[in-house]
Amino acid sequence: MAITKNSIIGDVLDKHPETAELFFSIGMHCLGCPASRGETIEEACMVHGADVDALVDSLNEATGE
């Protein structure tokens, strides 16, 4: 199943731990925090000032979705 902006970060990391580097690369260094694992990708991008569409595209490319 493709990753969307509504995907929960923790779910993505559980299924595809290799994607952590993509989150780190845009400044999301709080991936170990319980609160961040429950956020959607869109919510996290809003907080970090990142382009949600670019991140989702990168995540799907990295996971072959």
The 8 nearest C-alpha neighbors of each residue, nearest first, counted from 0:
[[1, 64, 2, 3, 59, 63, 62, 6],
 [0, 2, 64, 59, 3, 63, 62, 58],
 [1, 3, 59, 6, 55, 0, 58, 4],
 [4, 2, 5, 6, 55, 1, 40, 59],
 [3, 5, 41, 40, 6, 55, 51, 39],
 [6, 4, 39, 3, 40, 41, 7, 2],
 [7, 5, 3, 39, 4, 40, 2, 8],
 [6, 8, 39, 10, 9, 38, 37, 40],
 [7, 9, 11, 36, 10, 39, 40, 38],
 [10, 8, 36, 12, 11, 7, 13, 37],
 [9, 11, 13, 7, 8, 12, 14, 6],
 [10, 12, 8, 14, 9, 13, 15, 7],
 [13, 11, 16, 15, 9, 14, 10, 8],
 [14, 12, 10, 11, 15, 16, 9, 8],
 [13, 15, 11, 12, 10, 16, 9, 17],
 [14, 16, 12, 17, 11, 13, 18, 62],
 [17, 15, 12, 18, 13, 19, 14, 11],
 [16, 18, 15, 19, 20, 12, 21, 61],
 [19, 17, 16, 20, 21, 15, 12, 58],
 [20, 18, 22, 21, 17, 16, 23, 12],
 [19, 21, 23, 18, 22, 24, 17, 16],
 [22, 20, 24, 18, 19, 23, 25, 58],
 [21, 23, 19, 27, 20, 24, 25, 26],
 [24, 22, 27, 20, 26, 28, 21, 25],
 [25, 23, 21, 22, 26, 20, 27, 28],
 [26, 24, 23, 22, 27, 49, 21, 47],
 [27, 25, 23, 24, 28, 22, 47, 49],
 [28, 26, 23, 22, 29, 25, 30, 47],
 [27, 29, 23, 26, 30, 22, 31, 25],
 [28, 30, 31, 32, 27, 35, 23, 26],
 [31, 29, 32, 28, 35, 36, 27, 19],
 [32, 30, 29, 33, 36, 35, 28, 34],
 [31, 33, 35, 30, 34, 29, 36, 28],
 [34, 32, 36, 35, 31, 37, 30, 9],
 [35, 33, 32, 37, 36, 38, 31, 30],
 [36, 34, 38, 37, 32, 33, 30, 29],
 [35, 37, 9, 8, 33, 34, 38, 30],
 [38, 36, 35, 34, 7, 9, 8, 39],
 [39, 37, 35, 7, 36, 8, 42, 43],
 [38, 40, 7, 42, 5, 41, 6, 8],
 [39, 41, 4, 43, 42, 8, 6, 5],
 [40, 42, 4, 44, 39, 43, 51, 45],
 [43, 41, 45, 39, 44, 40, 38, 46],
 [42, 44, 46, 40, 45, 41, 47, 39],
 [43, 45, 49, 47, 41, 46, 42, 48],
 [44, 46, 42, 48, 43, 47, 41, 49],
 [47, 45, 43, 44, 48, 42, 49, 41],
 [46, 48, 44, 49, 45, 43, 26, 27],
 [49, 47, 45, 44, 46, 50, 43, 51],
 [48, 50, 44, 47, 51, 45, 25, 54],
 [49, 51, 53, 52, 54, 44, 48, 45],
 [50, 52, 54, 53, 44, 41, 49, 55],
 [53, 51, 55, 54, 50, 56, 4, 57],
 [52, 54, 56, 50, 51, 55, 57, 49],
 [53, 55, 57, 51, 56, 52, 58, 50],
 [56, 54, 58, 52, 57, 53, 51, 3],
 [55, 57, 53, 59, 54, 58, 52, 60],
 [58, 56, 54, 60, 55, 59, 61, 53],
 [59, 57, 55, 61, 60, 56, 54, 62],
 [58, 60, 64, 62, 56, 61, 57, 63],
 [59, 61, 57, 63, 58, 62, 56, 64],
 [62, 60, 58, 59, 63, 57, 18, 64],
 [63, 61, 59, 64, 60, 58, 15, 18],
 [62, 64, 60, 61, 59, 58, 1, 0],
 [63, 59, 1, 62, 0, 60, 2, 61]]
